[in-house]
Every structure is written in structure tokens, then in C-alpha cells.
Amino acid sequence: MRRLFVSARSCSVLLDEAGDYYAAAPVRLALNGRTIRTEDRSVASLFGLEPDTEYRLEAWRGDALAGSLAFRTAAETCTLDVRRFGARGDGLADDTAAIQAAILCCPPGGRVRVDAGDYRVGPLFLKSHMTLELKRGATLRLTPDRNRFPILPGATPRTDGPGEVLLGSWEGNPLDCYAAALNGIGVEDVRLIGEGAVDGCAQAGDWWIDPKIPRGAHRGRLLYLRDCRDIAVQGLTFRNSPSWNLHPCFSEELLFVDLSIEAPADSPNTDGFDPESCRSVRLYGAHISVGDDCVAIKSGKLYMGTKYRRPCEEIDIAWCALLDGHGGVTVGSEMSGGVRGVRVRRCRMRGNDRGLRIKTRRGRGRFAVVDDIRLEDVRMEGVKTPLVVNALYFCDPDGHAGWVQDRAPRPVDETTPTLGAIAFERVRATGCQACAAYVLGLPERPVARVTLRDCDFAFAADAHAMAPAMAEGVETCLRRGVIARNVRRLELSNVRLSGVDGEAVWTEGVAELVGRPDAP
């Protein structure tokens, strides 16, 4: 048992380091000698604790002690109840001003408490050195009326010298954007905790109608963190966002633990978790099922990447359930600042179009370096293509232009991206459909290294053909093995394929092929 997070009122622990989203076996949890519940997940949270208090948590399997942990909760200066500020939580009144007043009045080290109820709100703004707790049964319901949303300007010139202040962001560019349900702008030491929910109510408005057309500004999120540090988000449910759900940007030292992120399968661009140009990000024990990528790791388009050169780095994703989205974990395609040091481990994916999906294209720039991306000990069920690397992604208005999609080598210049080392280790995938892996590098700058080690891929008997990568000229695939184009070194070690049709591995422009998969 290992402590992941402790606040004044809550704690999150890792019960089974060798599990995925679910532990190998359920345990009975006892707090200070009193049984509180049975838990079958690898990551579990406790709420309703008292500040500055010693606790002992024990996990039991039958009569055997499976693990124990002693911890002390943090201190707290005071608790402010939003109802004392005038919030009603009756689903009718507008509670925005009352909750915002409680946040603004909260002293350092204090807690703003939102008890059970339906709170109709517009966007709320956080401040530093505070905790916002949504108790069980509390829901912040975002108004669907975009006329009541503040707009965050994309870029504002500085008056104290050259440069700009960046606030709004849309798909990797500094563009005007509606504020999120919860916004942190330049704040630090913030805790968002509880068993409550933030509901974007996007289906009640026009957010999902003609979603690519900005009306007033681009769509907002449920949680937006800009230039923040030392932020922890624990236990909450986020659902029905106007666009991306959780979007930390230019921020660092971030922990997201034991969250549920939900959106209908047909909701547009409702990515679950999108860290952009962030450093030291941990996502543990999350359950994500959305209409787009479950996790999308980004670092801006060409302007942001070349001017600010802020990679997304030191990303750790573990013990999560990443379900039903287009991609389980995606890198890009807005990655002009680079992405490096990503580790995805002990996760479960189910029903995704692609498991690990890396997207870039010509025009992302010389700082667009993707390197050291590792996916380890992951179980996939019904994931159509477990690994896709695509350097010819046809996004953006010019994505289908000849200079982007040309399959002949083009000059390497300031706009050429780089794909480094990508590794798949100890992946067990059943119910695959298109192919085990599809790698499409640039002919002028091939992918440096792709490694598949100790992996099993089994294909569904009723599989359907699909194009595994979104680039021009990509063939539809059905029960194919490893397909690789334009790779310097492809390493296949102890890779097993079951139900594959045709060749187990097909290559073009691969300089060095080490090993071959086993295909009965």
C-alpha cells in the first residue's frame, strides 16, 4: 500500500501496484480499526477526514492483512460553507456569485465546502492556497447559455515591454475562448477534491452543434489551468463538457487521481484529459469514457512551439481505465513544442479505435520532437489498432495539401518534426481488428526507433476493416500484423500474433529490422 495524496480532508492510496484499473483481488478497508468498505480498484480514496489528524488504513483479504499505511492529514485554517454566502443548491437559483464570493474570501489554507445539491453556475475562478470540496451529491451544473460566459482573450500585448499575456487557447493556438466551469489562472497550491460532480450540460445548449464554428469565441472546458503549479484534483466526476474536459496548459507539478470523466460517444472533441506544454503530470486511477481521445498530450502548434518551446514532459499515467474514445492515449497532433518522457503503465483500454496513437505532420517545426514514449503492462480489449504512429496526419485546413501528404522525401527544414523512440512492452491485446501496429514515418526523417517487446495481439473473428491512420493513401486493413514505413530501427522481440491474415510483418523504408513476430 502506498500513499498517493493527502489533503486536510481526504487521502488517496495505491492498493495494488501490480493491478491495472482493478486490483487483482478485492480488499476490505479498515480505517483506525473500523471497516469502511470493500474496494476492488487499485487506487482508492477516502473522504470525510478531519484535518491535522493521525489515521491508520488497513487492507484485509479475509483474515490476512494485505497492507497498511499510517498518515496524517494536512492542517486547515477554516471552512467556508457556500450556503452561508447565499448559495441555494436547489437547481433553480443562480449560485455563481455566492460560490465565487466564498472562493475569493477563503483565507490561505482554507476550504470552500459545497454540500449536496444542484448548483446552477457560470464559470468560476480559483485562487491560490485553498481547497474546493464538492461533497457527495453536490453537482455544479454549468449554464448552457454562452452569453453568460466570460471570454478569455487569446493574446494580449504587454505594456511593460515586449511580449504577450496568454489566456485563451484553442487547439494549440492563442485564440479567444470561453472560460471553463472551473478556471485556474496563475494559481498555485490548490486542491479540488470530493465525491461530487461538475456537469457541463453541453447537450442542453448549442455547444455540440456545428462545433468547429466559433460563435463569440471557441468552446470552453470543464477545468482549465493556465500557468499554474502544485495543483491536485481528486475524486471528482466531470461530465458533458462543451469541448475538452480537463485542460492544464503551461503548468507543472499536477496530480489528478481517482477521477471519472464522461461524455457521450458521439459528442465532438470531448477529450478527457489534455495536458499541453506541462511538466511533471500524474494521472492515476482515472476512469475515462468520452467522445474523442481519452488522453491527448499536446504542446501547441507552430507559433506556440517555436516562440515558447515548452514541451510536455514527465507525464505518468497509471492504473486508469481508458474506454471507448478514439484513442486511449494520444500524442499530438498539436505538438510543436515537443513531447518527451511519457510513461503509460498498468492501464486498461477497451473499445478504442487506437490504443497508443502518435500524430504529427510536416509543418509542426524543428522543436516538434516526440521522444521516449513508453506503454507498459497494458491490457487492451476490442481496441481496433493497438499502436498507430502517423507522421502524415491530415489535420488543419492545409492537411491534404501536396507538401503535407507527399510520400516522396522533401527537404528537411525548420518545419520538419521528429519522431524518436517509441516502445510497447508487455501489452496484451484481444479483439484487435485492423492490425497490431501501423507506423507511417516521414520519408525524409524516419521514425528513429519502434520497439515491441513481450506483446500478444489476438484478432477478433468478426473483425471489420478500417484505415488505421488518418493520412492520404492509407489502405484499409483487416487482421494484419505489423506494418511499418519509414523507420530507422524496428525491434520485435517475443511478439505473438493470433488470427492474423497474411504476413506477420510488412515493411517499406525500414533501415534495420530486428526480430520477427510469431504468427501461428
C-alpha positions, 0 to 999 in steps of 0.5 A: 500500500502506498500513499498517493495524496493527502489533503486536510480532508481526504487521502488517496492510496495505491492498493495494488501496484501490480493491478491495472484499473482493478486490483487483482483481488478485492480488499476490505478497508479498515480505517483506525480499526473500523471497516469502511468498505470493500474496494476492488480498484487499485487506487482508492480514496477516502473522504470525510477526514478531519484535518491535522489528524493521525489515521491508520488504513488497513487492507484485509483479504479475509483474515490476512492483512494485505497492507497498511499505511499510517498518515496524517492529514494536512492542517486547515485554517477554516471552512467556508460553507457556500450556503452561508454566502447565499448559495441555494443548491436547489437547481433553480437559483443562480449560485455563481456569485455566492460560490465565487464570493466564498472562493475569493474570501477563503483565507490561505489554507482554507476550504470552500465546502459545497454540500449536496445539491444542484448548483446552477453556475457560470464559470468560476475562478480559483485562487491560490492556497485553498481547497474546493470540496464538492461533497457527495451529491453536490453537482455544479451544473454549468449554464448552457447559455454562452452569453453568460460566459466570460471570454478569455482573450487569446493574446494580449500585448504587454505594456511593460515591454515586449511580449504577450499575456496568454489566456485563451487557447484553442487547439494549440493556438492563442485564440479567444475562448470561453472560460471553463466551469472551473478556471485556474489562472496563475494559481498555485497550491490548490486542491479540488477534491470530493465525491461530487460532480461538475456537469457541463450540460453541453447537450442542453445548449448549442455547444455540440452543434456545428462545433468547429464554428466559433460563435463569440469565441471557441468552446470552453472546458470543464477545468482549465489551468493556465500557468499554474503549479502544485495543483491536485484534483481528486475524486471528482466526476466531470461530465458533458463538457462543451469541448475538452474536459480537463485542460492544464496548459503551461503548468507543472507539478499536477496530480489528478487521481481517482477521477471519472470523466464522461461524455457521450460517444458521439459528442465532438472533441470531448477529450478527457484529459489534455495536458499541453506544454506541462511538466511533471503530470500524474494521472492515476486511477482515472476512469475515462469514457468520452467522445474523442481521445481519452488522453491527448498530450499536446504542446501547441502548434507552430507559433506556440512551439517555436516562440515558447518551446515548452514541451510536455514532459514527465507525464505518468499515467497509471492504473486508469481505465481508458474506454471507448474514445478514439484513442486511449492515449494520444500524442499530438497532433498539436505538438510543436513544442515537443513531447518527451518522457511519457510513461503509460503503465498498468492501464486498461483500454477497451473499445478504442479505435487506437490504443497508443496513437502518435500524430504529427505532420510536416509543418509542426517545426524543428522543436516538434520532437516526440521522444521516449514514449513508453506503454507498459503492462497494458491490457487492451480489449476490442481496441481496433489498432493497438499502436498507430504512429502517423507522421502524415496526419491530415489535420488543419485546413492545409492537411491534404495539401501536396507538401503535407501528404507527399510520400516522396522525401522533401527537404528537411527544414525548420518545419520538419518534426521528429519522431524518436523512440517509441516502445510497447512492452508487455501489452496484451491485446484481444479483439484487435481488428485492423492490425497490431501496429501501423507506423507511417514515418516521414520519408525524409526523417524516419521514425528513429526507433519502434520497439515491441517487446513481450506483446500478444495481439489476438484478432477478433473473428468478426473483425471489420476493416478500417484505415488505421491512420488518418493520412492520404493513401492509407489502405484499409486493413483487416487482421494484419500484423505489423506494418511499418514505413519509414523507420530507422530501427524496428525491434520485435522481440517475443511478439505473438500474433493470433488470427492474423491474415497474411504476413506477420510483418510488412515493411517499406523504408525500414533501415534495420529490422530486428526480430520477427513476430510469431504468427501461428 
